[in-house]
Amino acid sequence: MRVDSPVRAYEERMAALEEGPLRAVRAANAARALAGALEAVAASAGPTRARPHPGGVPAWEAAAAAYVPGRRPDPDG
């Protein structure tokens, strides 16, 4: 699941809100609906295309340090 659709729906709902006494309530409800949709996206763990890095963690740390100047491995792991 992607975030494009829920975000687009939220933007459309917010753009369509009319002035009035319930505007804030409707905006809050739309924000809660968006939060729920985004939580569902985060919880939907699907297959990834990640592959193990050749050389394991030490090689990954070295590659990251070379790619990002000043980056140091997290000592707490």
N, CA, C and O of each residue as an XYZ file, in Angstrom:
308
protein
N       0.856     -1.182      0.000
C       0.000      0.000      0.000
C       0.893      1.234      0.000
O       1.923      1.274      0.674
N       0.495      2.208     -0.742
C       1.290      3.436     -0.841
C       0.573      4.580     -0.159
O      -0.626      4.504      0.112
N       1.316      5.645      0.117
C       0.741      6.797      0.812
C       0.109      7.797     -0.145
O      -0.592      8.709      0.293
N       0.344      7.641     -1.447
C      -0.164      8.621     -2.412
C      -1.679      8.801     -2.300
O      -2.172      9.925     -2.215
N      -2.402      7.698     -2.300
C      -3.856      7.761     -2.316
C      -4.435      8.393     -1.052
O      -5.256      9.304     -1.164
N      -4.041      7.947      0.160
C      -4.595      8.586      1.362
C      -4.239     10.069      1.469
O      -5.058     10.873      1.914
N      -3.038     10.428      1.068
C      -2.633     11.835      1.151
C      -3.436     12.665      0.162
O      -3.890     13.763      0.487
N      -3.609     12.140     -1.043
C      -4.402     12.862     -2.052
C      -5.843     13.043     -1.565
O      -6.418     14.122     -1.710
N      -6.422     11.990     -0.990
C      -7.791     12.078     -0.473
C      -7.883     13.113      0.647
O      -8.851     13.869      0.718
N      -6.885     13.147      1.512
C      -6.860     14.134      2.598
C      -6.786     15.548      2.040
O      -7.517     16.436      2.479
N      -5.902     15.753      1.074
C      -5.773     17.081      0.473
C      -7.083     17.522     -0.166
O      -7.469     18.687     -0.063
N      -7.768     16.586     -0.829
C      -9.048     16.925     -1.456
C     -10.096     17.272     -0.412
O     -10.858     18.223     -0.583
N     -10.137     16.492      0.682
C     -11.096     16.792      1.750
C     -10.829     18.159      2.361
O     -11.755     18.929      2.614
N      -9.554     18.452      2.595
C      -9.212     19.739      3.205
C      -9.543     20.899      2.269
O     -10.016     21.942      2.719
N      -9.300     20.726      0.978
C      -9.594     21.785      0.015
C     -11.098     22.018     -0.107
O     -11.534     23.128     -0.411
N     -11.885     20.977      0.129
C     -13.339     21.091     -0.034
C     -14.051     21.584      1.226
O     -15.259     21.817      1.200
N     -13.328     21.744      2.309
C     -13.976     22.192      3.541
C     -14.573     23.579      3.359
O     -13.927     24.496      2.850
N     -15.805     23.705      3.782
C     -16.482     24.995      3.704
C     -16.362     25.705      5.051
O     -16.245     25.073      6.101
N     -16.395     27.033      4.991
C     -16.370     27.818      6.222
C     -17.619     27.493      7.030
O     -18.674     27.192      6.471
N     -17.491     27.557      8.316
C     -18.632     27.325      9.175
C     -18.191     26.804     10.527
O     -17.004     26.588     10.773
N     -19.162     26.606     11.393
C     -18.832     26.211     12.766
C     -18.249     24.794     12.871
O     -17.581     24.482     13.856
N     -18.486     23.948     11.890
C     -17.984     22.577     11.958
C     -16.696     22.358     11.162
O     -16.208     21.234     11.054
N     -16.160     23.432     10.615
C     -14.948     23.291      9.792
C     -13.804     22.654     10.580
O     -13.142     21.746     10.078
N     -13.565     23.113     11.792
C     -12.464     22.588     12.603
C     -12.695     21.116     12.951
O     -11.753     20.324     12.956
N     -13.931     20.755     13.239
C     -14.250     19.364     13.562
C     -14.021     18.478     12.347
O     -13.447     17.395     12.461
N     -14.466     18.935     11.195
C     -14.275     18.152      9.968
C     -12.794     18.033      9.609
O     -12.350     16.986      9.137
N     -12.035     19.097      9.831
C     -10.598     19.048      9.567
C      -9.916     18.060     10.508
O      -9.041     17.303     10.087
N     -10.310     18.066     11.768
C      -9.727     17.131     12.735
C     -10.074     15.695     12.367
O      -9.225     14.809     12.473
N     -11.304     15.454     11.937
C     -11.700     14.106     11.527
C     -10.907     13.658     10.304
O     -10.496     12.501     10.224
N     -10.691     14.557      9.359
C      -9.911     14.222      8.171
C      -8.471     13.908      8.555
O      -7.868     12.994      7.992
N      -7.916     14.651      9.504
C      -6.542     14.402      9.956
C      -6.442     13.046     10.648
O      -5.471     12.317     10.445
N      -7.446     12.702     11.471
C      -7.442     11.393     12.122
C      -7.561     10.271     11.098
O      -6.909      9.235     11.227
N      -8.390     10.478     10.085
C      -8.527      9.465      9.036
C      -7.207      9.280      8.289
O      -6.818      8.154      7.981
N      -6.525     10.379      8.001
C      -5.222     10.295      7.334
C      -4.225      9.558      8.230
O      -3.481      8.704      7.746
N      -4.197      9.872      9.516
C      -3.277      9.199     10.437
C      -3.547      7.700     10.455
O      -2.611      6.901     10.445
N      -4.810      7.317     10.483
C      -5.147      5.894     10.463
C      -4.707      5.221      9.182
O      -4.189      4.104      9.206
N      -4.912      5.896      8.061
C      -4.494      5.336      6.776
C      -2.979      5.190      6.705
O      -2.477      4.191      6.192
N      -2.249      6.174      7.214
C      -0.789      6.104      7.188
C      -0.265      5.030      8.144
O       0.745      4.386      7.861
N      -0.949      4.838      9.275
C      -0.563      3.753     10.172
C      -0.774      2.405      9.494
O       0.031      1.490      9.664
N      -1.851      2.283      8.729
C      -2.102      1.036      8.001
C      -1.013      0.787      6.966
O      -0.593     -0.352      6.765
N      -0.560      1.839      6.318
C       0.532      1.694      5.345
C       1.790      1.208      6.055
O       2.466      0.298      5.575
N       2.104      1.813      7.192
C       3.312      1.432      7.930
C       3.225      0.003      8.443
O       4.236     -0.695      8.515
N       2.021     -0.437      8.801
C       1.850     -1.783      9.351
C       1.800     -2.863      8.278
O       1.938     -4.049      8.578
N       1.605     -2.461      7.047
C       1.484     -3.457      5.975
C       2.871     -3.809      5.452
O       3.342     -3.266      4.453
N       3.495     -4.719      6.147
C       4.842     -5.137      5.746
C       4.720     -6.118      4.591
O       4.202     -7.224      4.746
N       5.190     -5.709      3.476
C       5.176     -6.576      2.312
C       6.584     -7.024      1.989
O       7.537     -6.654      2.676
N       6.711     -7.807      0.963
C       8.055     -8.244      0.576
C       8.897     -7.062      0.115
O       8.390     -6.109     -0.475
N      10.163     -7.144      0.391
C      11.077     -6.093     -0.027
C      12.020     -6.631     -1.091
O      12.097     -7.837     -1.323
N      12.713     -5.745     -1.714
C      13.694     -6.142     -2.713
C      15.105     -6.015     -2.160
O      16.079     -5.986     -2.912
N      15.202     -5.939     -0.854
C      16.508     -5.803     -0.221
C      17.281     -7.110     -0.319
O      16.709     -8.198     -0.247
N      18.547     -6.985     -0.479
C      19.434     -8.150     -0.537
C      20.524     -7.960      0.514
O      20.896     -6.829      0.830
N      21.031     -9.055      1.049
C      22.140     -8.913      1.995
C      23.326     -8.213      1.329
O      23.636     -8.452      0.162
N      23.965     -7.360      2.087
C      25.131     -6.645      1.565
C      26.335     -7.593      1.580
O      26.636     -8.193      2.611
N      27.020     -7.731      0.444
C      28.205     -8.596      0.440
C      29.213     -8.130      1.484
O      29.584     -6.957      1.512
N      29.646     -9.028      2.325
C      30.598     -8.674      3.378
C      29.936     -8.399      4.707
O      30.620     -8.173      5.705
N      28.612     -8.415      4.738
C      27.883     -8.253      5.991
C      27.939     -6.848      6.561
O      28.194     -5.871      5.856
N      27.692     -6.780      7.861
C      27.606     -5.494      8.556
C      28.901     -4.689      8.451
O      28.830     -3.487      8.193
N      30.069     -5.282      8.635
C      31.290     -4.468      8.544
C      31.445     -3.810      7.167
O      31.843     -2.649      7.072
N      31.131     -4.549      6.116
C      31.241     -3.974      4.769
C      30.206     -2.877      4.567
O      30.487     -1.863      3.929
N      29.007     -3.078      5.112
C      27.960     -2.061      5.009
C      28.389     -0.789      5.735
O      28.238      0.311      5.203
N      28.917     -0.932      6.938
C      29.378      0.232      7.702
C      30.478      0.974      6.944
O      30.482      2.204      6.907
N      31.409      0.234      6.340
C      32.488      0.872      5.584
C      31.938      1.604      4.368
O      32.380      2.709      4.057
N      30.973      0.993      3.674
C      30.372      1.629      2.498
C      29.617      2.892      2.905
O      29.697      3.913      2.223
N      28.888      2.822      4.013
C      28.143      3.993      4.477
C      29.100      5.109      4.884
O      28.854      6.276      4.580
N      30.183      4.762      5.564
C      31.159      5.769      5.985
C      31.828      6.418      4.776
O      32.127      7.612      4.796
N      32.064      5.630      3.717
C      32.678      6.186      2.513
C      31.701      7.074      1.750
O      32.102      8.062      1.136
N      30.427      6.721      1.791
C      29.415      7.463      1.045
C      29.027      8.761      1.738
O      28.788      9.772      1.078
N      28.964      8.734      3.064
C      28.550      9.903      3.836
C      29.740     10.354      4.681
O      30.015      9.765      5.726
N      30.447     11.395      4.235
C      31.614     11.851      4.997
C      31.257     12.187      6.432
O      30.253     12.851      6.694
N      32.073     11.732      7.350
C      31.843     12.037      8.761
C      30.923     11.053      9.456
O      30.762     11.129     10.674
N      30.310     10.126      8.721
C      29.410      9.170      9.343
C      30.224      8.133     10.100
O      31.216      7.601      9.604
N      29.777      7.868     11.301
C      30.437      6.853     12.116
C      29.389      5.803     12.498
O      28.229      6.153     12.715
N      29.767      4.541     12.585
C      28.814      3.516     13.022
C      28.295      3.805     14.421
O      29.016      4.346     15.260
N      27.050      3.445     14.667
C      26.443      3.612     15.975
C      27.030      2.571     16.915
O      26.864      1.375     16.672
N      27.711      2.982     17.980
C      28.352      2.011     18.875
C      27.337      1.149     19.606
O      27.680      0.058     20.063
N      26.087      1.610     19.731
C      25.052      0.839     20.440
C      24.358     -0.142     19.515
O      23.527     -0.938     19.951
N      24.711     -0.082     18.207
C      24.263     -1.044     17.253
C      22.894     -0.939     16.791
O      22.457     -1.744     15.968
